[in-house]
């Protein structure tokens, strides 16, 4: 079923680099393990980057936007026009992700993966093969060929635009895309829609009922499953989700850390790992959102989020914050003294952090 896709080879992380990174952390002036997940991050990144002491000097947040046909059912508190309006805001640098990416020293690479309004395409990276998706509750969101093309364009974006980066964050924008994320999460994990559908933009009970009904109808109509991830993506996914799945695959093939944001980007990661299992070793969960299905998707991927700030914005905001932490974690082995260089007794190395 994957013959329709051209997927790059993904090498496993380098264990020698991980081992050298762990050994170096053991020589730093601190009790063993005292920096907790910051140490874990540095050791994980060493394997991913195939270097015992990598750096994050340049990072990119790939922010893909697209419209969703299911939005016409009233599943969001906002109209579909907001997708294009926010695309303009990202390009102008006025969105939350622009602020947080600047703080993290990251570039925001804005991609039109399927926005119906093309007025801004001259200022964005255009990757769309169609003007948004169709209503998944009435028919497939897109064709298999279109889904495959979007994944391949995401792979190409990662290999061409992100190849010079040290880490890649994923961001999304699309009114209705948590509906697609919920449907994909149910399809690829087996969780019931009542577990995967959340309040998204803060919808009331009436809109929540519409959203839940749309996901249930789409799943009943298409019966998507993890046995055919490309088919599931085509039937109940979204254009930006397809593109970001490709970015995850391409970034992993380039031995780059892939930092996830919220629910739609994690749904994209579910698709990516179903298509190419080796991607899983390159994923980092930036945060856990307020969407209940996000926890289910993260559990399926075996990922523990770095942050829980009750965020539910998307855009790549959680990925930007996590990139700041990753950058901090990777500075430690470069700049922190060892016991030998600082003249500190190595007996301190046997200490354990407080429980």
Secondary structure, DSSP 4 states (H G I P E B T S, - for coil): -GGGS-----PPP-HHHHHHHHHHHHTBSS-BTTTTHHHHHHHHHHHHHTSTT---S-EEEEEEEE--GGGGGS-SSS-THHHHHHHHHHHHT-SHHHHHHHHHTEEEEEEEEE-S--TTGGGSEE--SSSS---TTTS-SS-HHHHHHHHHHHHHHHHHHSTT-SEEEEEEE-TTHHHHHHHHHHHHH---HHHH---TTT--HHHHHHHHHHHHHHHHHH---GGGHHHHHHHH--HHHHHHHHHHHHHHHTT-EEEE-SHHHHHHHHHHHHH-GGGGGGEEE-B--S-HHHHHHHHHHT---SB-------TTHHHHHHHHHHHHHHHHHHHSPBHHHHT--GGGGG-B---
